[in-house]
Amino acid sequence: MKSGTNVKKLVITALFIALSFVGANIKVFGTIAFDSLPGFLAALILGPAYGAAIGFLGHICTALTSGFPLSIPLHIVIALAMAVTMLGFGHTYKALQSRAPVAVQFVLAGAVGIALNGPFSLAASMAALSLMAGKEAAMGLLALFPALVLASGANTIIALILFKPLDAVWNKIK
């Protein structure tokens, strides 16, 4: 890879991180926000590892702007779950890229993204909170499930809609 390409990728990565911070300020419910949208986009455009890093940092930005209401350790677990989400989402898309029509790629990658960002992330959070504060406290997180799945769907679907036009721009500049 040419060094010019590395600099461009670094700049685009920084832009996605900045967009995560902006999205962190668009809250759906408490700490649930549009911070993962740039991570989903980066997983598609730059690759799953970049998406994972941006997803991790995006959640940290959201937790920071909310004052870490569920504790710093729990938000680190959630950020790690976001990284896993972007890895799963990005790898699913990449695996299907040459094997399935675009609609199938989007539906399956989107389903993986929503499942990992919603139920998987919630389960990881509940497990961590159960260890830190007990089962009853962890069960309280279930109240977030509808908002979390809704926000996960919105972040994923918007990323998939924006992907093709932004990927075309990225391919012109890389």
Wavefront OBJ file of the C-alpha trace (Angstrom):
o trace
v 0.000 0.000 0.000
v 1.337 3.427 -0.916
v 1.996 5.904 1.870
v -0.438 8.374 0.254
v -3.142 5.743 0.584
v -2.235 5.226 4.254
v -2.541 8.959 4.916
v -5.916 9.070 3.159
v -7.150 6.086 5.167
v -5.938 7.729 8.369
v -7.746 10.973 7.512
v -10.970 9.115 6.624
v -10.683 7.142 9.872
v -10.307 10.379 11.838
v -13.355 11.758 10.034
v -15.419 8.694 10.981
v -14.294 9.042 14.606
v -15.364 12.707 14.553
v -18.718 11.694 13.055
v -19.089 9.154 15.875
v -18.681 11.977 18.361
v -21.341 14.006 16.531
v -23.622 10.952 16.456
v -22.984 10.440 20.175
v -24.789 13.722 20.746
v -27.898 12.566 18.862
v -29.467 10.501 21.617
v -32.392 8.136 21.126
v -32.742 7.116 24.770
v -30.211 7.873 27.517
v -26.882 6.603 26.253
v -28.341 5.029 23.090
v -27.325 7.238 20.169
v -26.189 7.422 16.552
v -22.551 6.825 17.477
v -22.369 3.457 15.695
v -23.447 4.702 12.258
v -19.876 5.765 11.314
v -18.552 2.435 12.612
v -20.962 0.527 10.375
v -19.966 2.684 7.400
v -16.265 2.265 8.114
v -16.658 -1.520 8.413
v -18.044 -1.525 4.870
v -15.764 1.070 3.284
v -12.441 0.678 5.126
v -12.831 -2.842 6.496
v -14.054 -4.598 9.640
v -11.013 -3.729 11.789
v -11.407 -0.004 11.117
v -15.128 -0.297 11.820
v -14.363 -2.060 15.108
v -11.997 0.675 16.258
v -14.459 3.395 15.280
v -17.375 1.534 16.897
v -15.396 1.187 20.128
v -14.422 4.862 20.197
v -17.922 5.931 19.141
v -19.469 4.284 22.173
v -16.841 5.753 24.476
v -17.786 9.186 23.071
v -21.477 8.530 23.757
v -20.775 7.336 27.291
v -18.519 10.342 27.885
v -21.177 12.815 26.698
v -23.690 11.061 28.990
v -21.402 11.040 32.022
v -20.837 7.242 32.064
v -24.214 6.660 33.765
v -23.763 2.893 34.077
v -20.089 3.041 35.215
v -16.868 3.184 33.234
v -16.236 -0.603 33.396
v -19.680 -1.372 32.006
v -19.258 1.134 29.186
v -15.931 -0.469 28.295
v -17.770 -3.801 27.967
v -20.373 -2.116 25.756
v -17.618 -0.512 23.653
v -16.002 -3.934 23.215
v -19.384 -5.334 22.163
v -19.584 -2.500 19.609
v -16.183 -3.542 18.250
v -17.394 -7.141 17.952
v -20.535 -5.858 16.220
v -18.526 -4.017 13.576
v -16.243 -7.007 13.044
v -19.207 -9.356 12.590
v -21.081 -6.935 10.377
v -18.060 -6.136 8.200
v -16.929 -9.744 7.847
v -20.469 -10.866 6.980
v -20.666 -8.272 4.228
v -17.190 -9.154 2.914
v -17.989 -12.903 2.927
v -21.124 -12.319 0.867
v -19.683 -9.645 -1.416
v -18.844 -11.906 -4.360
v -21.318 -14.685 -3.537
v -24.717 -13.024 -3.296
v -26.751 -10.218 -4.842
v -26.382 -6.800 -3.195
v -29.835 -7.016 -1.619
v -28.937 -10.315 0.068
v -25.590 -8.894 1.215
v -27.333 -5.923 2.779
v -30.149 -7.911 4.408
v -27.864 -10.537 5.942
v -25.114 -8.125 7.006
v -27.802 -5.786 8.371
v -29.417 -8.611 10.346
v -26.024 -9.555 11.815
v -25.315 -5.902 12.671
v -28.670 -5.429 14.381
v -28.425 -8.748 16.274
v -24.910 -8.024 17.492
v -25.556 -4.352 18.284
v -28.888 -5.099 19.961
v -29.388 -8.450 21.760
v -25.687 -9.472 21.877
v -24.573 -6.100 23.244
v -27.408 -6.131 25.775
v -26.511 -9.678 26.894
v -22.845 -8.706 27.325
v -23.888 -5.626 29.289
v -26.240 -7.622 31.487
v -23.542 -10.221 32.208
v -21.046 -7.526 33.174
v -23.536 -5.620 35.318
v -24.610 -8.851 37.006
v -21.007 -9.429 38.071
v -20.622 -5.847 39.257
v -23.979 -5.110 40.880
v -26.035 -8.292 40.982
v -28.667 -10.042 38.914
v -31.467 -7.625 39.820
v -29.518 -4.627 38.532
v -28.671 -6.493 35.341
v -32.329 -7.370 34.745
v -33.110 -3.648 34.803
v -31.215 -3.264 31.525
v -33.948 -5.236 29.757
v -35.984 -2.030 29.739
v -33.493 -0.710 27.148
v -34.154 -3.559 24.705
v -36.794 -1.868 22.480
v -34.866 1.411 22.177
v -31.593 -0.462 21.626
v -32.990 -2.603 18.808
v -34.661 0.434 17.219
v -31.454 2.488 17.355
v -29.411 -0.492 16.124
v -31.742 -0.847 13.165
v -31.626 2.859 12.374
v -27.805 3.021 12.576
v -27.396 -0.098 10.431
v -29.996 0.781 7.794
v -28.767 4.355 7.353
v -25.189 3.052 6.977
v -26.301 0.580 4.312
v -28.174 3.325 2.440
v -25.155 5.650 2.522
v -22.604 2.942 1.733
v -22.747 2.707 -2.068
v -22.507 6.476 -2.775
v -19.754 6.947 -0.178
v -17.891 3.850 -1.361
v -17.860 5.282 -4.881
v -16.290 8.501 -3.533
v -13.740 6.507 -1.479
v -12.768 4.452 -4.541
v -12.101 7.655 -6.481
v -9.776 9.114 -3.856
v -7.893 6.024 -2.654
l 1 2 3 4 5 6 7 8 9 10 11 12 13 14 15 16 17 18 19 20 21 22 23 24 25 26 27 28 29 30 31 32 33 34 35 36 37 38 39 40 41 42 43 44 45 46 47 48 49 50 51 52 53 54 55 56 57 58 59 60 61 62 63 64 65 66 67 68 69 70 71 72 73 74 75 76 77 78 79 80 81 82 83 84 85 86 87 88 89 90 91 92 93 94 95 96 97 98 99 100 101 102 103 104 105 106 107 108 109 110 111 112 113 114 115 116 117 118 119 120 121 122 123 124 125 126 127 128 129 130 131 132 133 134 135 136 137 138 139 140 141 142 143 144 145 146 147 148 149 150 151 152 153 154 155 156 157 158 159 160 161 162 163 164 165 166 167 168 169 170 171 172 173 174
